[in-house]
Amino acid sequence: MTVTASIFSTFGDALDFIVQPRTGRGGGEVGGLSNNLQLIWEHLKLCIVAMALATAIALPIGLWLGHTRRGAFLAVSVSNIGRAVPAIALLFVFFAFLGAGFANVALALTLLAIPPILTNAYVGVREVDPDAVDAARGVGMTGLQILRRVEFPLAVGLIFGGIRTSAVNVVATATIAPLAGVVTLGDPIINPSIYGEEGRLGGAILVALLAVLTEVSLAAVQRAVTPRGLRMQSSGRTPRGRLIASPRRRVTTTP
């Protein structure tokens, strides 16, 4: 009972840190809605810049590799490297060679965000039904027109899934940005000597909520941009009012 009460008391102190400002151990004001909203904005700003750069770099490359049906080794290698390299190691490499600052941290997060976007774009376009591509080529479409009008719309759901995965990863990883001089929601987590233990837990709660909100909102967008027919196909449903015709067998009789 004592342990349970202690847990609830700590959690209550963390929630109080989120909404009520207080004097930190360093003498400055910490916590409260205004201060935490500022941290959230700095966190989001860093994530938005990193995701914009990663999408601008990885999406065209993935689309083109998938369209040409080449570069499987490159796509798989980039994906494996992205999983193997720890985020904090990459951040410290950038910090050691390029120094601290917003731009360098954003570049490090960009490199972490590229693999899922590149891989999903490549796989999504490559897995488009070849018959649809051949039909588009048969009516005289150029390669760019096929990519833009046929392959991309059919692969957009999987492509956006890669963007969603990268976005959640970037939101979670941006908590270590204060180690390189960029203040984000990770600052209360990394500096309990200033914010206190309630600040550390409060910052962790805010990061978790932000990651969940990112996942849920982008999942809704992914569903919205996926063509209705593909959504029904993936769920095993048939569009209302339509029947799937089964082939008829011709019965032959022998006299």
N, C-alpha and C positions, 0 to 999 in steps of 0.2 A: 504493500500500500504506500509506503514511504517513497519507494522508487517511482511509482506511478505518479504520485503527487509532485515529485521533483521534475519529472518529464513534462507534465502539464504546466508547471510553473516556468520552466525554461522556455517552452513553446509560447506561453503567454507573454513573457518578456520580449521574445523575438517579434511577435506581432505588435507589441507596444512600440518597439524600436521602429517598425515600419511606418507607423502613423504619428508618433509623438517625438518631436525633437528633444534632444538632451545634450548635455555637455560631455564631450568625449574625454578620454583620459589624457589627451594632449592639450585640453583647454578649449578647443574649438567646438562649434555646434555640429552634431552628427545626428543622423536619423531624421524621422519626420517625413511627411509626404513631399515637401518641396525639395529637400535634399535627395531623397530617394528617386524622385522623378527626374532630377538632373542626372543622377547616375544611370537611370534607365535610358535616358536620351543619349548619353555618351556611349552606352553599350550598344544601342540600336544603330547609332550613326556609324560606329566601327563595323558592325555586321553588315549594314546595307552597302557600304563602300566595298567591302571584301566580296560580297555576293555579286554585286554589279560587275566587278572586274572578272571574277571567276566565270560568270555566265557569258560575258563578252568574249572571253578567251576560249573556253571549253566548248560552248554550244556550236559555233560554226565549224570547229575542227571535228567534233563528233558527228555532226550532220553530214559533212562532206565524206568522212571516212565510211560512214554507214551507207551513203548513197553509192559510192564507188565500190563497195564490198571489199575494201582493202583496209589494212592497218589494224587487223585483229590483235597482232602482237603488241602494237603500241597501246591500244586501249586497255588490254589486260595488264600490261606492265605498269601503266600509269595508275590503274586501280589498285594493284598490289602494293606499289610503292606508297600510295596514299594511306593504305591500311597499316603498313609496316612502320612508317616514320611517326614517332610520338610528337604530339603537338608542341609540348614544352621544349623538346629538343630542337625542333625547327625554329621556334621563337628565340631560343638562346643563340642559335647560329646567326640569325638575322641581327640579334642584339650585339653579338661579338664583332661581326664584320661591317654592319651598316649603322649601328648605333640605335639608341632608343628613339621613340617618337611614334606618332599616329601612323604615318605613311609606312614605316617599316613593319609595324604590327599588322596593318591592313594587308600588306604583301604576304606576310607569313600566313595569315588566315586565308588569303586568296589561294595559295598553293594547296592548302588543306581542303578547300572547297571544290577544286577542279576535278579530282578523280571521279566522284559519283556523277557529276554532270556530264563529263566526257563519256564515261562508260554507258550511261543510260541513253544518251543521245545516239551513240553508235549502235547499241543493241536495238533500240527502238526502231530506227530507220532500216537497219539491216533485216529485221524480222517482218517488215511489211510484205504482204502477199505478192510474190513475183508476178502473178497474173495481172494484178492491178497496175503494176509498173509497166508490164508489156503492153497492156491496153492503152495506157497513156502515151507510151512511145509510138504505138501504132497509129494514133490520131495526130501525130506530128509534134508532140510536145518536146521541148528541149530538156536537157538534163536539169537545168535550174528550175524550169517550170514543173517538172515531175517532182523535184524535191520540195518545192514550195506548195504545190497544189494537191499532191497525192501523198507523198511519204511523210511530210511533216504533220499534216492533220491526223493521219492514222497513228502516228507515233507520239503525239503530243502528251498523252497521258503518262506514258513511261518516261518521257523526257522531263516532265514536270515532277515526277517522282524522284528523279535524281536531284533536281533543284531543292525539293523539300528536304531530302536527306542532308544535303550540304548545309542548308539554312539552319537546321536544328543543331548540327555539329558545330557550326560557327558560333551560334548563340551560346552553346555550352562552353566552347573553348575560349571565348573572349573573356572569360573570368580570370585567365592568367595574364591578361594584358597589363595589369599594374606592375608586374615584374619587369616590364620593359618601359615603364614610365607613362602608361596611358591609363587614366582612371576610368574604370567601368564598375559594374555591379560586383566584380571580383574584389574590389578594394576592401570592403568590410570583411570578406572571407580571408584575405591574405594578411590583413593588418588588424588582428584582434587586440593588439596592444593599444590601438587608438579607438576602435569601435566597441570593444568588449565582446564577450562571448555571445551576448544577445544580438549584437550587430553581425557577428559571423553567421549565426543561424538565420537571422533576418535576411541577410544578403543571399544565402543559399535558397531560402524560400522564394525570393523574388526571381532568382535565376531559373529555378525549376518552373515557376509559373510562366515565365517568359518563354521557355522552351516548349512547354505544353501548348501555350497559346499559338506559338509559331507552327507547331505540328498540326493543330486542329484547323487553323485558318488556311494554311497551305493545302491541307488535305481537301478542304471544301473547294478551294480554287481548282485543284487538280481534277476533282470530280466534275466541276462545272465546265472545264475546257476539254474533257474527254468526250468524244462524239457519243451520242446516245446509243447508237447501235453497238459500239464497242463495250459500253457499260453493261448492256443487256447480255452481250455475248459472254463477258467475263463472269456474270452472275448466273448464267445458264438459263435466262428467261427469254421468252419470245415476245417481240413487240405486240402490243394489244391490237386485236383486229386482224392479225396476220396468221396464216397457217403455214406450217412447213409441209410442203408436198412430199410425199414418199413415192419413190418410183413404182410404177405399176408393172406387174409381171404379166406377160402375155402367155396365156395358157393355150397350149396346142394339144390337139387330140389326134390320135391316130385312128384311122378308120378300122 
